[in-house]
Amino acid sequence: QNWFLIEGTENNGWTTLKFWRLLDTGDSSEDIVIGEGNTRVIYAWNDADPSDASSPVYHMSNRGSIGVTFVETSQVVDDLDKAETISLVQRDLEIPTAATTYWCSGFRLPKDIQESEKHIIQYAPNIYEPAKAHVHHLILSECPGYLKDQLEQLSEEELKGVDCTGIKNRYHVLSLCRQGAVIAGWAVGGGVYSYPNDVSYSFGGPGTSSFWMIEMHYDNPDGVSNVIDRSGMNVTYLSTGRKYNAGAVSIGHAVTPAMIVPPRVSKFSIYGTCDSSCTSRGIPCDGVTVFANLFHTHLAGVALTLNVIRDGKVVEPPLDQELNYDFNFQETRPIGPTKIYPGDTLVLECVYQTVTTNDVLVGGLATTDEMCLSYLNYYPRSAFDVCISFPTNQTSSTFYTGLSTSKQGELTTLGGQYGNDTRAIINNFVWDIHSLEALEAAYKTEYAPICYPMPEKAVCDSFNLDSGARVTREILFFVFISSLAALFINQITL
């Protein structure tokens, strides 16, 4: 009764209805509050007109749902007329026929950018229509400076890229570019992102990276051949900087098969933690201001919440939240702005639904695997690029001890039956509510924090370094790239 029809038209087989409703009707028992972000809309229709307003014809199978953004959060850019744009796209790449491919392509920045600092104010996906069905997401990164000499030796043909899926080409210089700072990200459903009018992202100039890399995720489950791609990113920049210089940080759970989502459950949460031992290293004393975020899971993800814990208490409201997550509608969107400080802990909760899935889901690169990540934009830029958590052997021990005696016995029996086949054990285990809670709690409380870069001295002098967090290039490479992480799952003692 809170929806009001303004007008309706029919034209060439299309029916259009124009209506209005309050974003918040005050009736929480009947109406969902429509806010920023994605709102799930259910629709249905029948080809036959009803005989009267009170006798609609049943829709049968003509129904579905879709994600819609009702509250627009786009940024109007003040100085776009003074900006230039560089287009970084694939150079007639033939998409591999493998179901999942990660392709790393290099780009040598123009000489004027190498010689003079520039400042990004906007980026936009440039998706090639003939390949659109296969382009899942892309990440634009700066190649670390220590790789410059190796990159300079690559020809333009070699810069077109390599297959960097799993352990393929793991030590190729373009694969190693994934250790650099993330500039921009895009996933299916996303659009143009513009920085706030007092924020830009600096790059270029003497002493900075002269090479960028795009990591493109291609999804080709049917093994379609002869698909050419020219997709990439358009980056718009100014010659002069704005008031604040932005940075970006990846937060969440490490991409590893040790991240387990049980089958046949209506709700299960994975927690990825940016530990206080990391924020106390990388965030300045005055804190940083978070102003945009991109949430990312795969097909089973239904909701995400990013909370800040300060002095042992959860800060309200959440830093960001998406309760109607849609895999086909992912975008960087404005949030806050909100301050976070050294010593804060950030916890990302990813909620999954696997009611129709009979096989355990694990963390991995394929679209049919899962992820739990958040890409935050903040200012001022600091030594704060990666802040994630990784499960340990203690995680599995905590899970086991949290089970009832009968459930411990069930796991022991399954372990004797299936040996080291962890997937078979999980699939055949009967997951009751208490077992799910035990696994959720283990992920939330037992983890190894990983942060990058890890400065020798805390950015804020008030914090002394400890041994709580660790990172090396090899650890990051293991977490994000190598499919050898699959071996970790066999170390879980159930």
N, C-alpha and C positions, 0 to 999 in steps of 0.2 A: 504493500500500500504506500510505500515511500518513493516509488518510481512514478514520474509524471511524464506522459507522452506529449511531445510538442507537435510533431507532425509525422506522417508516414507517406511514402511514395512507392510506386511500382513502375519500373522502366526496363524494357528489354530483358525480362526475366529476373531482374534484381529488385529485391524488396529492401527499402531503407527506412529505418525507424530512428527518429531523433527524440531524445528524452533527457530528463535531468533527475538528479538525486543528490541530497546532501552527502558530503564525504563522510560525515559522522552523524548518523541519524539519532544517536543517543539511545538506540535500542540494541544493546549488545547481544541480547538473546536471539534476535532475529536477523540482524544486519551486520555484515563485516565492515569495519572502518576502512575506507579507501584512503591510502596514504601514498607516500613516495615509494618507488620500486614497483615490483611486479605484482599484479592482482590476477588471480586465476578466475577466468570467466567460463561458465558452462553455457553451452548453446544447444538448441535443438530446433528442427523445422520439419514440416511436411509439405509436399508439393501441392496438396489439395487445400483449398481455402475452407475455413470453418463456415458452417451455415449461419452462425451468429457468434457474438462476442463470448458467450458462455459455453460454447461447444467446440473447442479446438480439437483437431484430429490428432491422434497419437502419432508421435514422430517416428516410431519404430526404430530402425538403426541409424536414422539421420540425427546424429548427435556427436558432441565432442567437447573439448575444452581448449583454451588458448590463454597464453599470458598477455596481458595488456597493461601498459603504463598510462594511467589516467592523469596523474599529476606530473606535469612536465618539469624536468630539472635542468634543462639545457642552459648553457652560459652564453650570453651575448658578449662577443669579443669587441672591445673598444678600438683596438689598433690593428685590426686585420688588414686594413688598406695599406699599411706600412710593411707588411710581412712578405716573406718569400716562402716557397714550398719546394721541398725536395721529395721526389717519388722513388721509393725503394721497392722494387717488385721483382718477382721471379722472371728469369730470362728464358722464356719458352721451355720451362721444365716439364718433362714428361713424368706425370705422377706415377710412382711405382705401383705395381699391382698387389703388393702386400696389404693385408687388412689394416695395419697401422704402420705409418711411417712418420718419423721425425726427420725433417730435412733442414740442415744448417747451411744457409747461404751468406756469403760475405759481401760487404759493400765498402769500397774505398771512398771516403768523403772527398768532395771537391776541394781543390787547393785553397780557395778563399775561406772555406770553413776550417781547414787545417791551420791557417795563418791567423784567423781572427775569431774570437769567441762569439758564439751565437746563443740564442735563447728561445727554446721551444714554447709556443703558446697554444698549440693545438695539434692533434693527430687524428687521422681518420683511416679506416680500413679501405683498401683498394682491392676489392675482391673481383676476380675475373669470372664473369658470368658462366662460361662453359665449364668451369671447374668448381663452381660454387658448392655443389653437393658434396664435394670431397674435402673442402677446407674447414677444418674444425676449429683451430685457434692458432694464433701466432704471438711470439714474444720478440720484441726488439731490444737488443742489448748492446752495450758498448764493449768492444773487445778490450781486455786488460792491456795496459801499456807494455807489460813485459813480453807480450806476444808480437809486438810491432815488427821486429826484424823478420820473424817467420812469415808474417802476413805479407810483408813487402815482396817476398820472393814468389808469391802466388800470381799466376797469370790471370787475366780477366776470365778466361775459360774455367780455371780452377776455382775462382771465387764464386762461380755459379753454385757451388756447394757439394755437400756429401750427405749420404744417408747416415744420420747420427742416432738411429734407433738402437736402444739397448747398448751392447758393447761394440757395435759396428763403428769403426773409425774413432774409438773412444779417445785416442791420443792425437787425432788430427787437430791441427791448429784451429779450425773452425768450430769443432766440438768444444775445445777448451775455451772458446769465447763465451760459453755459457757461465763462466765464472765471473764475468763482468757485471756491472750494474745494469739492472733492468730499466729501460727508458719508457717503454709503453707495452701494453698488452691488449689483445682483442680476442674475443671468442664469439661463436655463433650468436646472432641476435644483437650484437653490440653495434654502435654507430660512432659518430664523431664525438671526440672528447675535447673540450676547451678548458684550459686552466682558468682559475679565477683571475680577474683583471689586475691583481697585484702580485701574481705568482707566475714564474716562468721556470724552465729547466735549462740550465746552462750546459753547453757542450762546445767542443772545438777549441781552437786556439793553440798556441805553442805549448808543448809538453803534455797535451791530452791525447786520447786515443784518436787515431785517424781512420779506424775501421769500425764498422758496426756489423752486427750479425742478426739475421732473422731466423728464428727457429720456427718452422712451420709444421703443424701437426696435420697430416692427411689421413682421412678416414675412407677406406676403400674395401668394405667388407665383402663386396661381390667380385673383387679382383678385376674391375673394369680396366681395359688397356687403352692406350693411345689417347689419354686425356692430357692436354697441354695446359699448363698453368702460368699465369702472369700476375698472380695476386701478390699483395704486399701492403705497405703502409705509406701514406702521404704525411709528411711531417712539415708543419708550418712554423716558422721561426722569425724572430726579430734580431737586429744587429745590436740592440741595447737591452739590458736586462731590466726586469721589474723589481719591485721592492724586495720580494722574497725569492730565494733560489730553492727549487723543490728537489726532493729525493724520493726514492721508492723502496719499499721493503716487502719481501715475501714472508708471510706468516702462516703457520698451520702445522700440519702433520707431514713428516717426510714421506716422499713417494716411494714406498717399499711394500713388498708382499707381506711384511709383518703387520701391516694394517689390515685387519680382518673384519668384514661385515658379514654376520651370519645370514643364512638363507631363511626364507619364509617368516620374516618378522615384519610387523607393521611399523615399528619405530625402533631405531638403534642409533646411538650417538657415538661418534668418534671425536676425540678432543686433541687439538694441536695447540701446543703451548709455546709462546714467546716468553722465556723465563726472565725473571728479574736479574739474574746473573748476566744476561745479554743486554738488557736495556740499560743497566748500570754502566756498561762499557761503552755503548754506542750513542747514547742520548745525552746532550748537553744539560748542564744544571738547570737552565731555564725551561727545559723541555722542548718538545717539537709539537707543531700543530698539524693534525691530520685533517685533510680536506676532501679526500676522494678515496674510493675503494672499488675493487672488482672481486666478487666472490667466484669461486670455481670448484665445482664437483663434476662428476659425470652423471650417468643416466639415473642412478638410484637416489641421488641427492634430492631432498624435498624442502630443506630449511637450513639456514645458517645463522649463527649469532656470534658476534665478536665482542667479548666483554673485557673490561679493564679491572684488574684487582690491585687495589692500592691499600697498603697498611693492613692487609688481610681481609679487606672488605670489597665486595663487588660494587663498582661505581655505576650508578644509574643515571640516565638510561644506557643501554648497550652502545658501544662505539658505532656499530652498524648491525643491522638485522634484516634478513630476508626470509619471511615465513612462507612464501609461495614461490620457492625457487623453481625456475624453469630452465632446463639444460639448453633449450633452443632460444633463450633470451638472456644472454649474459652481456653486461656492459659495465664500464667504469662510470660511476655516478657520484655526484657530490654528496658529502656527508659533513656534519659538524658546521663549522670547524671546531675541533676538540683538541685539548692539550693532553699529551701523555708525557710522563716524567721518568728520569732514571730511577730504577728500582721498581717500576710498575711491572706487573705481569699481564700479558694479553693472552686470553684463552679463546680459541676458535672452536665452537661446537658445530659439527656437521651432522645433520640428521638424515638417515637413510631409510628407505622403505623397500623391502625385498619380498613382499607377500607372494609374488608370482615367480620368484626365483628359487630354483632347487639346488643351485650350486653356490658355494661360498664366493663372495666378492673379495678381492684383495687389492691393495694399493698397487697401481701400475700405470704405464703410459697409454695403454689401449683404451679406447672409448668404453669398452666392456669391462674394464677395471675401474677402480675408483680413486679419487683424489679428495683432499680436504685442504684448500688453500685460500688465502686472502691476499690481495695485492694492494697495499696501502700507499697512497701518496701523501707526503708530508713536507713541511718546511720548518726551519732551514735544513739544508742537506747536511747529513752527518755520517759517521761510520756505522751505518745501520741499513744493511742491504738484505740480509737473510736472517730470519729468527724463527726457527722451527724446533720441533721435538721429534725424537726417534725412540721407539720402544726398545727395551732392554730385556735381558733374561729375567730380571726382577718383575717386569710387567706380567710375564706369563706365570711366574710363581705367585704373585698377588692374586691373579685371576683364580688359580687353582685353590688357594687357601680360602678364597671367598665363597667357594661352592659348598653346598650341603654335602654331608657324608655320602649320601646316595648318588649325587651327581659326580662326586670324585670317583666313586666306584664305576659309574657308567663310562667315564673317560678312560679309566684304567683298562676296562674291558675292551673298549674300542681301540685303545693303543696296542693291546695284545693282538687284536684282530687285524689291524691295518698297518702296524709298525710305524715307519717314518712318513707314511702318506697322510700328512696333516690335513689336506683337503678332504680326504675321505672321512677322517675322524670328525671334522667339523660338520660335514654334510649329514652324517648319520647321528650326531648328537641331538637329543631333544632339548631345544632351547626354551626353558621356562622363564618367567619374568625375573626370577632371582639370579639365574645364570647370566642373563643379559645384563643385569645391573652389575654383577661381579666383573664382567668383561669391560663394561663402560668405566667403572671405577678404576680398574687397572690402567686403562689408557690415560685416564685423567690424572692419576697420582704418581705413576711410575714411568719415568721417561729420562732420556738424556737430552739436555738442551744443546742446540747447535746454533752458533751465530757467526756471521761473516760480514765484513771483516772483523777480526778480533784485535783491536789496537793493543799495543804493548802497555799503554797507559789509558786508564778510563778517561773518556772525554770530559766528564765532570770530576774534578780533583777530589771531591768529597767521597768518592767510591774507590776502594782498593780492589785490585784484581784478586780473584780467588780461582780455585780449580773447578768451579761449578759448571762452566761451559767450555766447550772445546770445538775447534774447527781446524781443518787443514784442507788444502785443495783436493786431496785424495778423498777425504770424508765427504765433501760436497759432491765430488764426482760420483762417489758410490751412491749417495742418496738420490741424486737427480738423474743419473745417466745410466749406470751399469745395471744390466739385467741380472748380474751376479747377485744382486740383492735378494733374488729368489732363494738363494741358499739359506738366507736368514730364517725363513719360515720353518726350516727343518730343525732349527735350534730351539724352537719353542717347546718347552717341557710341559705337556698337558697333564 
